[in-house]
Structures are given as C-alpha cells and as structure tokens.
Amino acid sequence: MRKWVDVVAAAACTLALAGAVVVLAGVAGSGGAAQCSKIAGPPNGSPLVSGRPTTVAGAQAAAGFPVLVPDVQAARLANLTHAWVDDRRHVALVFAAGKVTITQAPATRLDAVTGFRRFVAQNPAGAAIGRVHGQPALVISPRTDGCRSNPAWIEFEHNRIDVNVYSAS
C-alpha cells in the first residue's frame, strides 16, 4: 500500500511541475482551429458520469482494487472533499474543493505507451510522455489547448490500474 501512496504522491508532485514543462515545437499547434478543453461533470457534481458519493473504503470495496490516496499537500486524505464510485468500477477522489482530482479505473489498454503516443500526435494541447516512478506517463501541460483552457494532467498505469491526476488551479 505504501508503494501506491508513493506512486500517486510522485504523480501529484509531477502534476505540480507540469506547468513548467516546456511545450515542444509543433505539439501545441492546432492547424488554425481552436480546440478547447472543458472538464464538466454530471449535474450531481461527480467527475464520473454515473458516480455516486461514497467513502474511500466504500470506493475500494466497490472497485475491487486498492484505491490510491496520496499524501502530498494539495491531495492528502485530510483535504478529501468528495469520493465517488460508479458501476463500471471507476473511482474519483476530489481534493481541496476541486483543486486536484484523481480518477482510477481498471486499465483497459494492453499498451499504455501506444495510447499516450497517439494522444500526443493527435491532440493540440502541449503533451509529452514522461515517467512516474519509472512507469510511462502522459503529461499534459496546463493551458496549452487552442483556448488555453485545459488543466494540467498526468495519466499513468500502475498494476493494471489507470490513474489520472488533474488540476485546473
């Protein structure tokens, strides 16, 4: 379990540094068309389409995998605002009233790096492939889409769990 905390803590720290990532030439270009990012959830406030409120323990029981909870300033258990779970075994943890959101779900890709490369090649936001505790990670710099509206975002897989950490603040 401590390894899980270390991995998510590293991701959260990397997220904080994502704003300093230099956007590689050509990655941020959108071919003249503005493409805007929006993080909007269902009316109930959940980051999950059919999410229902729960606790971390309830989310872990429903998901069937260890739910990662970091211990870093912006996203520690003491700052947990909401926990959500849905029927597809997806979990969302919202920290500090939405400053940091972590979603977790069973991984569905056989090769995460291929998906990350595809995203970097096809998306106008400033994205690169980085590493979190030695694992490949998709790192998206904040405010690099066509409207300068996307959040900082890191996605990686750990033990067949797809983890997304994002923040718009």
Secondary structure, 3 states (H helix, E strand, C coil): CHHHHHHHHHHHHHHHHHCCCCCCCCCCCCCCCCCCCCCCCCCCCCCCCCCEEECHHHHHHHHCCCCCCCEECCEEHHHEEEEEECCCCCEEEEEHHHCEEEEEEECCCCCHHHHHHHHHHHCCCCEEEEEECCEEEEEECCCCCCCCCCCEEEEEEECCEEEEEEECC
